[in-house]
Amino acid sequence: MKRFFMRPSQTKRKSRAERGAPNEKNVPRISIRDKRVMKNKRKRRTFLTTTLLLLVGGGAVIGDSSPGVTERLDEIMNRERPLVIAHRGYSMAAPENTLPAFELALLAAADLVELDYFHSADGVPVVFHDDTLDRTTDAVGRWGDGKIPLRSRTLEELRELDAGSWFSERFAGVGIPTLEEALELIQEKSVTLIERKEGDAGTLIELLRRRAMLDDVVIQAFDWDFLADCRELAADVPLGALGPPRREDGSSYPYEERFLNRAFLDRIEKTGATVVGWNRQVTRESVREAQARGLKVWVYTINELDTALELLEMSVDGIISDNPPMVWQALALRAGEWNR
């Protein structure tokens, strides 16, 4: 990756006397402690300014940008601050998993935009969260049945549905996008965090390879075997292991056993994942353990400012939220001198 440095000044440095600097004997000495305090204040001010510039400026990076898909993703994944990740788009402002939600997430300068997908009856990956169509479409009113599985309908049938009115009449007529349509929109200005709900690894990898996006997205799933399948088909594809997972018999772990721990991390490493996507059941110790293994820790789904601040205190690497501007607010507060 290219690195850019300031060119050193070619002008000969003037002496202290030539610059009119005061005599050192007359200048009060600054203690080491005061120097550290001043340095920390400058760091906080710089970080706060950068955060606000990113929010107002749509996430643009000031200066030269290095070409290349892999370099772009590498730069985002290794930013010095925690990442702002829009959950199902900006789903607090628009119907989840729709193109308007993704457009608003881009306007909110999200580093990554998360979405979910299933396969339609005719095998097309479509962006949707639930396995049934009832909650976020007019399928029940249109077709008269309840608990209609998405996988039971073809893409042509799914195109008939209204996926926006349940949220607000402002979004009446908004449809269910295909995964390819969503990628085309998001990838132009951000990076897509693709959560697989159902579907084989081969279909997803082939789609991403065909669109030359294989090294410019992150794939995540609760099904860690699916991640291993993706790794076999594409050795370098970025993967995220979602948790807590279920037991091998399909049952849930008891609450107290769902916290991110060493045993889970051991299993995650075997999948080839580089990101751990966990709920708020993380601790400072488990975050440090994951990071010591070279794993990023992204926590979902955080919509409360106080919780976001607590997670930032734990040094998590990313926060997934329905409300991306709230995460920016948390980052600004964390960077500010008024942080408590």
Backbone torsions as a table, in degrees:
resi	resn	phi	psi	omega
1	MET	NA	138.2	-179.5
2	LYS	-72.7	141.1	175.1
3	ARG	-121.3	139.7	-176.4
4	PHE	-114.6	134.5	-177.8
5	PHE	-126.4	153.5	176.0
6	MET	-71.7	139.2	176.2
7	ARG	-75.3	135.2	178.9
8	PRO	-66.2	148.2	-179.0
9	SER	-63.7	138.1	178.6
10	GLN	-88.4	-7.2	-177.4
11	THR	-81.6	135.1	179.0
12	LYS	-63.5	133.1	-177.7
13	ARG	-71.7	130.8	179.2
14	LYS	-75.7	156.0	176.4
15	SER	-73.3	166.5	178.2
16	ARG	-61.2	-38.2	-179.1
17	ALA	-66.3	-42.2	179.5
18	GLU	-64.5	-31.4	179.9
19	ARG	-83.0	-2.8	-179.8
20	GLY	73.6	26.5	-178.8
21	ALA	-72.7	146.0	-179.9
22	PRO	-67.8	155.7	176.3
23	ASN	-63.1	134.1	-175.9
24	GLU	-59.8	-26.5	-178.8
25	LYS	-66.7	-26.6	-176.8
26	ASN	-95.0	-0.9	-177.9
27	VAL	-96.0	126.6	178.4
28	PRO	-61.7	138.1	179.0
29	ARG	-77.1	141.5	177.8
30	ILE	-102.7	128.4	-178.1
31	SER	-69.2	160.8	177.1
32	ILE	-60.1	-39.8	179.8
33	ARG	-62.1	-44.4	179.5
34	ASP	-63.7	-37.1	178.0
35	LYS	-62.4	-41.4	179.9
36	ARG	-65.0	-41.7	178.9
37	VAL	-61.2	-45.4	180.0
38	MET	-63.3	-39.8	179.5
39	LYS	-63.9	-44.0	-179.8
40	ASN	-64.3	-38.3	178.4
41	LYS	-63.3	-42.6	178.8
42	ARG	-62.6	-39.8	179.0
43	LYS	-62.2	-44.6	-178.7
44	ARG	-64.7	-40.9	179.4
45	ARG	-64.6	-42.2	178.7
46	THR	-62.2	-44.5	-178.7
47	PHE	-65.8	-40.8	179.6
48	LEU	-63.8	-44.8	179.3
49	THR	-60.7	-44.4	178.8
50	THR	-61.2	-42.9	-179.6
51	THR	-60.8	-46.3	-178.5
52	LEU	-67.9	-37.2	177.1
53	LEU	-61.9	-40.2	178.9
54	LEU	-64.8	-39.4	-178.8
55	LEU	-67.8	-46.3	-177.7
56	VAL	-74.1	-34.8	-173.1
57	GLY	-91.5	11.9	176.7
58	GLY	72.9	19.2	174.4
59	GLY	84.1	9.8	-179.5
60	ALA	-68.7	144.4	177.3
61	VAL	-94.2	128.4	-178.2
62	ILE	-79.7	133.0	179.2
63	GLY	106.5	-170.7	-178.7
64	ASP	-72.1	142.1	176.0
65	SER	-112.6	139.8	-178.4
66	SER	-81.6	132.5	179.5
67	PRO	-70.7	160.6	175.8
68	GLY	111.5	130.0	-176.9
69	VAL	-60.8	-49.1	-176.6
70	THR	-62.5	-38.2	178.9
71	GLU	-63.7	-38.2	-179.9
72	ARG	-62.4	-48.7	-179.5
73	LEU	-64.9	-40.6	179.0
74	ASP	-60.7	-40.1	-179.8
75	GLU	-65.0	-42.4	-179.8
76	ILE	-66.3	-46.3	-176.4
77	MET	-65.3	-22.1	-175.4
78	ASN	-114.6	24.7	175.0
79	ARG	-63.7	150.9	-174.4
80	GLU	-75.5	-11.6	178.3
81	ARG	-110.3	161.7	173.7
82	PRO	-62.2	147.7	-176.8
83	LEU	-84.1	148.4	175.5
84	VAL	-100.3	117.0	-173.4
85	ILE	-122.0	121.7	-176.8
86	ALA	-83.9	120.2	-175.7
87	HIS	-84.0	114.4	-174.9
88	ARG	56.5	36.4	-172.6
89	GLY	82.3	-163.9	174.4
90	TYR	-82.9	76.4	-168.4
91	SER	-80.9	-1.4	171.7
92	MET	-86.0	-14.6	-176.6
93	ALA	-113.4	-14.2	-177.3
94	ALA	-152.5	161.0	-178.7
95	PRO	-59.6	130.9	-174.7
96	GLU	-55.1	145.0	173.8
97	ASN	58.2	34.4	174.8
98	THR	-121.6	164.5	-179.7
99	LEU	-60.9	-39.6	175.9
100	PRO	-60.1	-38.4	178.5
101	ALA	-64.2	-36.4	179.4
102	PHE	-72.4	-39.7	178.2
103	GLU	-61.4	-42.3	-179.9
104	LEU	-69.4	-33.0	176.0
105	ALA	-63.2	-38.0	177.3
106	LEU	-66.8	-39.8	177.3
107	LEU	-64.9	-29.8	178.4
108	ALA	-83.8	6.1	174.2
109	ALA	63.7	34.5	177.4
110	ALA	-64.0	137.0	177.4
111	ASP	-67.4	-41.1	176.0
112	LEU	-132.8	152.8	176.9
113	VAL	-120.6	117.6	-177.6
114	GLU	-88.7	145.6	174.1
115	LEU	-149.0	166.7	178.5
116	ASP	-120.9	154.1	176.5
117	TYR	-145.4	149.6	170.6
118	PHE	-122.6	175.5	171.1
119	HIS	-103.7	137.6	173.0
120	SER	-71.9	174.5	-179.5
121	ALA	-60.3	-28.7	179.1
122	ASP	-99.5	20.2	168.4
123	GLY	83.0	16.6	179.8
124	VAL	-95.4	126.7	175.8
125	PRO	-66.3	122.1	179.4
126	VAL	-124.0	148.8	-174.4
127	VAL	-85.4	116.5	-177.1
128	PHE	-166.9	149.9	-178.4
129	HIS	-96.3	-49.8	-174.5
130	ASP	-81.4	157.4	176.0
131	ASP	-82.2	-11.7	173.4
132	THR	-116.8	159.1	-173.8
133	LEU	-89.1	-5.1	-167.4
134	ASP	-61.6	-47.9	-167.4
135	ARG	-68.7	-41.1	-170.3
136	THR	-118.0	18.9	173.4
137	THR	-140.9	176.1	177.0
138	ASP	-96.5	26.6	-175.6
139	ALA	-59.9	-41.4	-177.8
140	VAL	-64.1	-46.2	178.7
141	GLY	-67.2	-31.4	-177.4
142	ARG	-80.5	-40.2	-173.3
143	TRP	-110.4	-8.2	172.0
144	GLY	78.6	2.7	178.6
145	ASP	-110.8	164.5	174.6
146	GLY	-115.2	161.5	179.9
147	LYS	51.4	55.4	-178.2
148	ILE	-86.4	112.6	179.9
149	PRO	-65.0	134.3	177.7
150	LEU	-59.4	-40.3	-176.8
151	ARG	-64.4	-10.0	-179.2
152	SER	-88.3	-5.2	-176.1
153	ARG	-118.4	143.4	178.6
154	THR	-76.3	167.1	177.6
155	LEU	-59.6	-41.4	179.9
156	GLU	-58.7	-41.2	178.0
157	GLU	-68.6	-40.6	-179.8
158	LEU	-65.2	-28.4	178.6
159	ARG	-64.9	-20.8	-179.1
160	GLU	-76.2	-18.4	-169.6
161	LEU	-81.4	150.6	174.1
162	ASP	-97.8	114.2	-178.4
163	ALA	-107.1	17.0	-177.3
164	GLY	-120.5	-30.9	-173.3
165	SER	-64.0	-30.7	179.7
166	TRP	-59.2	-28.3	-178.3
167	PHE	-86.3	-47.0	179.8
168	SER	-169.1	146.3	176.7
169	GLU	-62.1	-21.9	177.3
170	ARG	-58.3	-28.0	-177.7
171	PHE	-106.8	21.4	179.0
172	ALA	-58.4	134.2	178.4
173	GLY	91.5	-8.2	177.2
174	VAL	-66.4	133.3	-174.0
175	GLY	-102.3	179.7	175.1
176	ILE	-84.8	120.2	-179.5
177	PRO	-83.2	155.4	169.1
178	THR	-77.1	161.5	177.5
179	LEU	-61.3	-38.8	-179.0
180	GLU	-64.1	-39.5	178.1
181	GLU	-64.5	-41.8	179.9
182	ALA	-65.2	-42.8	179.2
183	LEU	-61.4	-42.0	-179.2
184	GLU	-59.4	-38.1	179.8
185	LEU	-74.7	-50.8	-171.8
186	ILE	-69.6	-43.8	-171.0
187	GLN	-66.0	-16.7	179.9
188	GLU	-66.1	-33.5	-174.9
189	LYS	-127.3	-7.4	-176.8
190	SER	-148.5	-161.9	178.4
191	VAL	-127.4	138.3	-177.8
192	THR	-91.3	131.2	172.4
193	LEU	-101.3	103.5	-171.0
194	ILE	-94.0	115.4	175.0
195	GLU	-99.9	118.8	178.3
196	ARG	-83.4	124.1	175.0
197	LYS	-94.9	-49.3	175.3
198	GLU	-145.7	154.7	177.8
199	GLY	124.8	153.7	-177.3
200	ASP	-79.7	156.1	-179.6
201	ALA	-66.4	-36.0	-175.9
202	GLY	-59.8	-42.2	-179.3
203	THR	-62.7	-43.8	-179.5
204	LEU	-66.2	-47.7	-178.1
205	ILE	-62.7	-40.2	179.1
206	GLU	-63.5	-42.3	179.5
207	LEU	-61.6	-47.6	-178.1
208	LEU	-66.9	-36.5	178.4
209	ARG	-67.1	-42.2	179.7
210	ARG	-63.4	-35.7	-179.9
211	ARG	-90.2	7.3	-179.7
212	ALA	55.8	40.4	-179.4
213	MET	-118.4	7.8	-172.0
214	LEU	-60.6	-33.8	-178.4
215	ASP	-102.6	15.5	-174.8
216	ASP	-129.4	18.0	175.7
217	VAL	-136.5	170.2	172.4
218	VAL	-122.2	130.0	179.1
219	ILE	-103.3	130.4	177.6
220	GLN	-132.7	157.7	-179.0
221	ALA	-165.1	152.9	171.1
222	PHE	-78.1	-22.7	178.5
223	ASP	-84.6	100.0	-174.8
224	TRP	-73.3	-21.4	174.1
225	ASP	-67.5	-36.5	176.1
226	PHE	-60.6	-40.6	178.3
227	LEU	-62.3	-41.4	177.9
228	ALA	-63.1	-37.1	176.8
229	ASP	-63.7	-42.2	177.8
230	CYS	-61.4	-40.9	-179.3
231	ARG	-63.8	-35.8	178.1
232	GLU	-67.0	-35.5	-177.1
233	LEU	-83.0	-28.3	-178.7
234	ALA	-145.1	100.9	-169.2
235	ALA	-62.1	-28.7	-173.1
236	ASP	-107.9	6.0	-177.4
237	VAL	-66.7	132.6	179.4
238	PRO	-69.5	131.5	-175.4
239	LEU	-126.4	147.6	175.5
240	GLY	-127.2	129.7	179.0
241	ALA	-95.0	115.9	179.1
242	LEU	-85.0	144.8	178.7
243	GLY	-154.2	173.2	3.8
244	PRO	-74.5	145.9	-179.9
245	PRO	-82.0	179.2	173.0
246	ARG	-94.0	164.9	174.9
247	ARG	-69.2	170.4	-179.7
248	GLU	-62.3	-28.4	179.4
249	ASP	-85.4	4.5	177.9
250	GLY	90.7	-7.2	-179.9
251	SER	-81.3	161.0	179.6
252	SER	-85.6	148.9	172.1
253	TYR	-70.1	149.1	171.5
254	PRO	-57.9	153.2	-174.6
255	TYR	-50.2	-47.7	-174.7
256	GLU	-68.2	-14.5	179.5
257	GLU	-98.5	2.5	-177.5
258	ARG	-89.4	-7.2	179.8
259	PHE	-65.6	143.8	175.9
260	LEU	-58.3	128.1	-176.9
261	ASN	-145.2	179.5	-175.9
262	ARG	-62.8	-38.6	-179.1
263	ALA	-63.7	-43.4	177.1
264	PHE	-62.7	-42.3	-179.0
265	LEU	-63.4	-37.0	176.6
266	ASP	-59.8	-44.8	179.8
267	ARG	-67.3	-39.8	-179.3
268	ILE	-62.4	-42.0	-179.7
269	GLU	-59.1	-32.9	-179.1
270	LYS	-69.5	-21.9	179.2
271	THR	-78.0	-17.8	-174.7
272	GLY	87.9	6.0	179.4
273	ALA	-69.6	149.4	176.1
274	THR	-114.8	-4.0	179.4
275	VAL	-126.2	138.7	172.3
276	VAL	-108.4	117.2	176.0
277	GLY	-104.3	107.7	-172.7
278	TRP	-125.3	160.5	172.3
279	ASN	-77.0	-170.1	-173.6
280	ARG	-72.7	5.2	178.1
281	GLN	-84.2	63.1	175.3
282	VAL	-125.5	158.2	176.5
283	THR	-126.3	163.9	177.4
284	ARG	-56.7	-39.1	-177.9
285	GLU	-67.5	-42.8	-179.1
286	SER	-68.9	-34.3	176.6
287	VAL	-64.0	-45.0	179.0
288	ARG	-63.5	-40.4	179.0
289	GLU	-61.0	-45.7	178.9
290	ALA	-61.9	-45.9	-178.1
291	GLN	-66.1	-33.0	176.8
292	ALA	-64.9	-24.8	177.6
293	ARG	-89.7	2.8	179.9
294	GLY	85.8	17.5	-179.2
295	LEU	-100.7	143.2	172.5
296	LYS	-89.2	145.2	178.8
297	VAL	-117.0	114.2	176.0
298	TRP	-112.3	132.1	-173.9
299	VAL	-112.8	135.7	-179.9
300	TYR	-121.5	172.5	-36.9
301	THR	-97.3	112.4	-167.5
302	ILE	-105.1	114.0	-179.5
303	ASN	-118.7	1.5	-179.1
304	GLU	-107.9	132.0	-177.0
305	LEU	-60.2	-44.3	-178.0
306	ASP	-61.9	-39.2	178.9
307	THR	-67.2	-40.7	177.8
308	ALA	-60.2	-42.2	179.2
309	LEU	-65.3	-38.3	177.2
310	GLU	-62.3	-40.3	-180.0
311	LEU	-69.8	-37.5	176.0
312	LEU	-63.3	-34.6	176.1
313	GLU	-62.9	-29.6	177.8
314	MET	-81.3	-4.3	179.2
315	SER	68.6	37.1	174.0
316	VAL	-65.1	159.0	-175.0
317	ASP	-92.6	-12.3	180.0
318	GLY	-167.2	151.2	177.0
319	ILE	-125.2	126.3	-179.9
320	ILE	-99.7	124.6	-172.6
321	SER	-144.9	150.1	170.9
322	ASP	-69.7	-16.3	-171.9
323	ASN	-128.0	78.8	-176.6
324	PRO	-54.3	-39.3	178.9
325	PRO	-60.0	-29.2	176.3
326	MET	-63.3	-37.4	179.1
327	VAL	-67.9	-39.7	175.2
328	TRP	-60.3	-40.4	178.0
329	GLN	-60.4	-43.6	178.9
330	ALA	-62.0	-42.6	178.6
331	LEU	-62.7	-39.9	179.1
332	ALA	-66.4	-44.3	178.5
333	LEU	-63.7	-39.9	-179.5
334	ARG	-64.2	-35.3	-177.5
335	ALA	-82.1	-20.8	-174.6
336	GLY	-77.7	156.6	-178.8
337	GLU	-69.0	-17.6	-178.8
338	TRP	-84.4	-1.0	179.5
339	ASN	-61.5	135.5	-179.1
340	ARG	-112.3	NA	NA
